Amino acid sequence: MKSEQKDSTLGTIPAGKRESQLESQPRSHKKPVRPKIEPLQLPRGAWVAFRTSGGLKFSSRELVIYPDGRMTRRGTDLPKQAGVSRLNDTQVAELRRLLEQTGVARMQSSGGQQPPDAYAYEIVIQSKDKPNYVEVFDGTMPASLMPLIRWLMQWLS
């Protein structure tokens, strides 16, 4: 007695031109060049500036928040006019709480170089008398900073 087998073919190769030779040289071994990005600056009158950059397909996004709640966004993968929006009083209070909770005004950058394909997160905050700049990377970010980064990232989506 012969058992019946079902055909398990997933598809077919259509007729047409096919490659029949191996190329002697690979087409390209060039690594994509990441654009040089200047350190994040805090614009005049701004309270917080935030930038995330990196990834497999390099992108960069920036967020600037002013004390009155105005917020501007821009990025390499955002429309040219990403626009201005405004945080409400509750959101401004939440940001203030997160900034105090994380102590970002007193933090220092983690140092080192950005790992390939990882993201860098830069924050500049206007503290009492001068701006404070902090840069951290995926994989080396202090756990205390994660809630603030997550909160800022939601405005860049």
trRosetta pair geometry for C-beta under 8 A, 3 or more apart (Angstrom, degrees):
i j d omega theta_ij theta_ji phi_ij phi_ji
9 12 7.2 24 164 -62 127 76
23 26 7.1 116 97 -96 121 26
23 27 7.1 40 104 -55 166 73
26 29 5.9 83 85 -55 128 90
32 58 7.0 -166 124 -3 129 114
34 58 5.1 161 -121 -96 87 158
35 58 7.1 166 15 129 83 145
35 60 7.8 -85 63 -13 118 136
37 51 7.9 180 166 150 141 149
37 53 6.0 -50 -14 -155 170 176
37 60 6.2 165 -101 -106 143 154
38 41 7.5 -7 122 -23 113 103
39 122 7.3 -179 -160 -148 66 150
39 133 6.8 18 175 -158 121 151
40 49 5.4 179 164 120 115 122
40 50 7.8 5 -163 -139 159 9
40 51 4.8 -167 -87 7 130 128
40 62 7.3 167 -125 -122 110 113
40 122 4.3 153 -1 126 137 137
40 123 7.8 7 84 -68 152 4
40 124 5.4 -159 113 -19 108 118
40 133 6.9 160 69 -135 92 107
41 49 7.0 10 94 66 33 173
41 124 7.0 -18 -174 5 15 172
42 46 5.1 -152 -177 74 81 115
42 48 7.9 -71 -123 -144 107 12
42 49 4.9 -156 -102 -4 64 124
42 64 7.9 139 -144 -133 56 103
42 124 4.3 -138 -57 124 100 130
42 125 7.8 160 -94 -80 138 4
42 126 6.0 149 175 -60 156 90
42 131 4.6 -170 13 -112 144 146
43 46 4.4 83 61 -19 80 127
43 49 7.0 124 3 -76 78 127
43 64 5.8 22 19 -150 120 150
45 66 6.2 5 133 -131 92 110
45 67 7.9 -102 172 9 74 100
46 49 5.9 51 134 -54 146 94
46 64 5.1 -65 -131 -173 139 106
46 65 6.9 102 -165 71 90 38
46 66 5.5 -84 -121 -91 55 68
46 126 6.8 156 98 -26 61 124
47 65 5.5 -55 63 103 102 83
47 66 5.7 116 -1 -152 97 23
47 67 4.7 128 -59 -63 127 66
47 125 7.2 -4 156 -150 62 68
47 126 5.4 -98 -139 33 41 113
48 63 7.9 -5 114 111 96 93
48 64 7.3 169 91 -153 55 44
48 65 4.5 5 56 51 98 106
48 95 7.1 -126 2 173 156 130
48 99 7.3 -125 -85 -88 131 132
48 123 7.0 -27 -163 -163 94 91
48 124 7.2 154 -157 83 45 56
48 125 5.3 -6 -107 -107 78 76
48 126 7.5 -111 -61 11 46 79
48 152 7.8 -126 144 -107 133 121
49 62 6.9 -12 -172 -168 91 101
49 63 7.2 161 -157 87 46 54
49 64 5.0 -9 -107 -106 79 79
49 65 7.8 -165 -75 22 37 67
49 122 7.8 -18 114 117 91 96
49 123 7.2 154 83 -156 56 42
49 124 4.4 5 52 52 102 102
50 62 7.0 156 85 -154 51 54
50 63 4.6 -7 59 58 100 100
50 64 7.8 -172 23 -75 66 38
50 65 7.9 26 1 -4 104 102
50 121 7.4 -17 -166 -170 90 84
50 122 7.0 159 -155 86 42 61
50 123 5.3 -3 -105 -105 78 73
50 124 7.9 -152 -66 26 42 64
50 152 4.6 -130 -168 -176 174 143
50 156 7.9 -117 104 -49 115 126
51 60 6.5 0 -173 -171 106 92
51 61 6.8 169 -148 86 60 45
51 62 4.6 -18 -97 -100 89 80
51 63 7.6 -176 -74 22 46 66
51 120 7.9 6 108 103 90 91
51 121 7.5 165 86 -153 51 41
51 122 4.5 0 55 54 95 107
52 60 7.3 178 91 -145 47 49
52 61 5.5 -1 54 55 88 93
52 119 5.5 0 -173 -176 97 121
52 120 7.1 167 -151 81 48 51
52 121 5.4 -10 -102 -103 80 71
52 122 7.8 -169 -73 22 36 70
52 153 6.8 43 -34 -104 152 92
52 156 6.7 156 26 92 121 174
53 58 7.2 19 180 -167 84 86
53 59 6.9 -147 -137 99 59 44
53 60 3.9 3 -106 -106 103 86
53 61 7.5 180 -74 21 63 54
53 119 6.8 149 76 -152 29 71
53 120 5.3 -14 61 54 83 97
53 122 7.8 8 10 1 103 108
54 58 6.5 -57 -148 -126 21 72
54 59 7.7 -30 60 51 27 59
54 114 6.2 -145 -94 176 130 136
54 117 6.9 104 169 175 100 21
54 118 5.6 -31 165 100 153 40
54 119 4.1 -173 57 -107 124 43
54 120 5.4 123 -34 3 123 74
54 138 7.6 -141 91 -1 154 117
55 58 6.0 155 63 -104 80 30
55 59 5.7 -3 41 24 135 88
55 117 6.5 3 -176 -163 20 61
55 119 6.1 26 -52 -77 75 88
56 117 5.2 22 -80 -138 59 107
58 76 7.6 4 124 78 77 161
59 75 6.6 38 170 171 98 111
59 76 5.0 -156 -148 67 67 113
59 77 4.6 -22 -138 -12 131 122
60 75 5.9 -166 100 -147 53 78
60 76 4.9 73 42 -8 78 112
61 73 7.1 -8 -174 -168 96 93
61 74 7.4 178 -151 96 57 38
61 75 3.4 -13 -105 -98 70 136
61 76 7.4 -102 -63 22 59 70
61 77 7.2 -55 -67 46 100 89
61 78 6.4 92 -117 -24 98 122
61 156 4.6 101 137 -160 143 128
62 73 7.0 163 87 -151 56 48
62 74 5.4 -5 56 61 99 80
62 75 6.3 171 14 -75 63 75
63 71 6.6 -12 -169 -170 92 100
63 72 7.3 162 -153 83 45 50
63 73 5.4 -9 -102 -101 73 78
63 152 6.1 177 62 -173 148 95
63 155 5.5 90 -127 98 147 119
63 156 5.7 -102 -50 -69 120 97
64 71 7.0 163 83 -153 51 51
64 72 4.8 -1 53 53 101 96
65 69 7.4 -30 -166 -145 93 27
65 70 7.4 158 -154 85 48 50
65 71 5.0 -9 -103 -104 74 86
65 87 6.9 20 -143 -9 116 133
65 95 6.9 -111 139 -172 165 166
66 69 7.0 -31 75 41 78 21
66 70 4.3 8 38 56 122 95
66 71 7.4 -143 15 -68 77 43
68 86 8.0 -45 123 -141 83 106
69 86 4.9 57 123 -171 104 81
69 87 4.0 -131 -156 60 93 80
69 88 6.9 78 -154 -72 150 8
69 89 7.4 -71 -71 -75 144 43
69 91 7.1 94 -137 79 108 105
69 92 5.0 -78 -88 -66 96 122
70 84 6.1 -15 -168 -172 97 110
70 85 7.9 150 -156 86 51 33
70 86 5.6 -34 -99 -103 47 81
71 84 6.8 146 75 -160 48 60
71 85 5.2 -26 65 69 103 77
71 86 6.4 166 13 -98 89 25
71 87 5.9 86 -33 -28 125 90
71 155 6.4 -85 172 -174 148 142
72 82 7.6 102 179 85 65 101
72 83 7.5 -152 -137 114 63 33
72 84 5.3 -29 -92 -101 77 76
73 78 6.4 -115 136 179 103 170
73 82 4.2 -97 95 128 91 133
73 83 6.8 7 46 61 94 62
73 85 7.6 9 -4 14 109 104
73 155 6.8 -156 -79 143 125 91
73 156 6.3 168 -139 -112 123 63
74 78 6.1 -164 -160 70 34 131
74 82 5.2 -176 -93 24 48 129
75 78 3.9 83 52 3 95 110
75 82 6.8 67 17 -57 82 154
75 156 7.0 88 -46 -160 146 104
78 82 4.4 14 147 -83 132 125
79 82 5.7 147 65 -76 76 61
87 91 3.9 -128 -170 95 102 125
87 92 5.1 133 112 -56 123 77
87 95 7.1 -7 -174 -12 168 134
88 91 5.1 94 51 11 67 103
88 92 7.2 -128 101 -5 33 90
89 92 5.6 -53 -145 36 33 112
89 93 6.3 34 154 -19 65 106
90 93 5.7 -55 -150 37 30 112
90 94 6.4 34 150 -22 64 105
91 94 5.4 -49 -146 34 34 114
91 95 6.5 36 153 -18 65 102
92 95 5.8 -52 -150 36 32 111
92 96 6.4 35 150 -21 64 105
93 96 5.6 -51 -148 35 32 115
93 97 6.4 36 152 -21 64 104
94 97 5.6 -52 -149 35 31 113
94 98 6.4 29 153 -17 65 106
94 151 7.1 -161 136 -150 110 141
95 98 5.7 -55 -146 38 32 110
95 99 6.3 34 155 -21 66 105
95 151 6.9 174 -100 138 71 137
96 99 5.8 -54 -148 34 29 112
96 100 6.5 24 155 -14 63 107
97 100 6.0 -60 -151 40 29 107
97 101 6.0 29 154 -22 66 112
98 101 5.5 -53 -137 38 30 114
98 102 6.1 19 166 -11 66 110
98 147 5.9 -142 -136 117 109 104
98 148 4.6 146 159 -96 116 82
98 151 5.6 -100 -90 24 173 160
99 102 6.4 -61 -143 41 23 101
99 104 5.7 -80 -149 38 68 113
99 105 6.7 60 169 -32 99 100
99 125 6.3 146 -145 -135 124 151
99 148 6.9 98 -80 -119 48 129
100 103 7.5 23 178 -70 32 48
101 144 7.9 -158 135 -174 79 92
101 147 7.3 -27 99 74 134 136
101 148 7.8 179 73 -57 99 104
102 107 7.5 -33 140 -35 93 134
102 144 5.4 140 -137 145 71 90
102 145 5.4 84 -155 -104 128 54
102 147 7.0 -158 -68 61 111 95
102 148 4.8 -41 -33 -27 156 136
103 106 5.0 -47 174 46 93 106
103 107 6.0 115 113 -46 83 91
103 144 7.1 -2 33 143 101 138
104 107 5.1 -42 -140 13 42 123
104 123 5.9 -43 -174 110 138 144
104 125 5.7 99 111 -3 111 146
104 132 7.1 156 139 97 70 125
104 134 5.8 -110 -162 7 90 153
104 145 6.8 97 -86 -118 101 96
104 148 6.4 -162 -45 147 137 176
105 125 5.4 -93 -89 94 75 132
105 127 4.0 116 -157 -92 116 122
105 132 5.3 128 -154 28 48 149
106 127 8.0 103 -56 -104 58 157
106 132 7.3 -52 -62 -144 18 166
107 132 7.2 115 55 150 67 129
107 134 4.8 30 97 -101 115 137
107 142 7.8 -143 -133 27 133 146
107 145 7.5 60 -102 -82 168 120
108 134 6.9 164 173 -110 11 85
109 133 6.9 -11 -51 118 110 83
109 134 5.5 173 -80 -148 62 47
109 135 4.4 15 -131 43 115 79
109 136 7.1 -161 -151 -60 63 58
110 135 6.9 -106 27 96 80 64
110 136 4.8 80 -9 -114 125 72
110 137 6.7 -117 66 14 139 83
110 140 5.2 137 162 130 157 119
110 141 7.5 -106 -44 -97 151 40
110 142 7.6 -174 -83 -27 114 89
112 137 7.2 -89 89 9 112 137
112 140 7.0 30 56 61 145 177
114 118 5.9 -158 180 73 82 101
114 120 4.7 -62 -103 -62 129 113
114 137 5.2 177 -121 -110 66 129
115 118 4.0 58 69 1 94 134
115 137 6.2 127 9 161 87 139
115 138 7.0 -92 48 69 116 91
115 139 6.3 13 9 38 146 144
118 137 5.5 57 125 -180 133 103
118 138 4.0 -147 -164 49 104 113
118 139 6.2 -67 -129 5 145 115
119 137 7.1 162 88 -153 47 61
119 138 5.0 82 44 -33 77 113
120 135 6.1 -4 -177 -170 107 102
120 136 7.5 159 -157 84 61 35
120 137 5.4 -33 -103 -99 66 77
121 135 7.0 159 82 -152 49 53
121 136 5.3 -16 60 63 99 83
121 137 7.4 176 16 -89 77 26
121 141 6.9 35 34 -101 132 126
121 149 5.5 -12 -159 -125 161 120
122 133 7.1 -16 -168 -166 96 88
122 134 7.1 160 -153 86 49 51
122 135 4.8 -13 -101 -100 79 85
123 133 7.5 160 86 -152 50 43
123 134 4.9 -7 59 59 94 99
123 135 7.9 180 22 -77 62 42
123 148 7.5 16 -94 134 159 127
123 152 7.6 -145 -99 -49 110 170
124 131 5.2 10 -179 180 103 121
124 132 7.0 168 -151 80 56 41
124 133 5.0 -14 -100 -99 87 71
124 134 7.7 175 -79 21 41 65
125 131 6.8 156 78 -153 32 70
125 132 5.5 -15 58 55 84 92
125 134 7.9 6 5 8 99 108
126 130 7.9 -130 -147 140 61 18
126 131 5.4 -43 -96 -94 57 74
127 130 6.6 -3 59 66 91 51
127 131 7.2 131 15 -125 75 22
127 132 5.3 37 -11 -12 121 114
134 145 7.9 -151 140 -122 143 142
136 140 6.3 -150 -168 94 84 84
136 141 4.4 93 147 -107 133 76
136 142 7.0 -104 -119 9 150 75
136 145 6.3 118 11 92 163 162
136 149 8.0 -88 67 -76 126 138
137 140 5.0 36 64 41 89 106
137 141 6.8 -147 73 -51 33 80
138 141 6.8 -21 -112 -17 26 112
141 145 5.6 -115 178 72 96 120
141 146 6.4 109 127 -72 124 80
141 149 6.9 -22 -166 -23 149 159
142 145 4.8 87 70 1 88 105
142 146 7.8 -134 100 -25 52 79
143 146 5.7 -31 -161 -4 45 120
144 147 8.0 -50 178 19 38 96
145 148 5.6 -64 -167 45 57 112
145 149 5.8 56 141 -24 85 108
146 149 5.6 -57 -141 38 33 111
146 150 6.1 34 161 -20 68 106
147 150 5.8 -55 -146 37 30 112
147 151 6.3 31 155 -21 64 107
148 151 5.7 -55 -148 35 30 112
148 152 6.3 26 156 -14 66 107
149 152 5.9 -58 -148 40 29 108
149 153 6.1 33 154 -26 65 110
150 153 5.6 -55 -144 33 28 115
150 154 7.0 39 156 -31 61 96
151 154 6.2 -47 -162 15 31 113
152 155 6.2 -62 -170 30 43 108
152 156 7.2 30 143 -14 70 109
153 156 5.6 -64 -155 37 45 110
153 157 7.0 58 150 -41 71 94
154 157 6.0 -38 -158 5 38 118
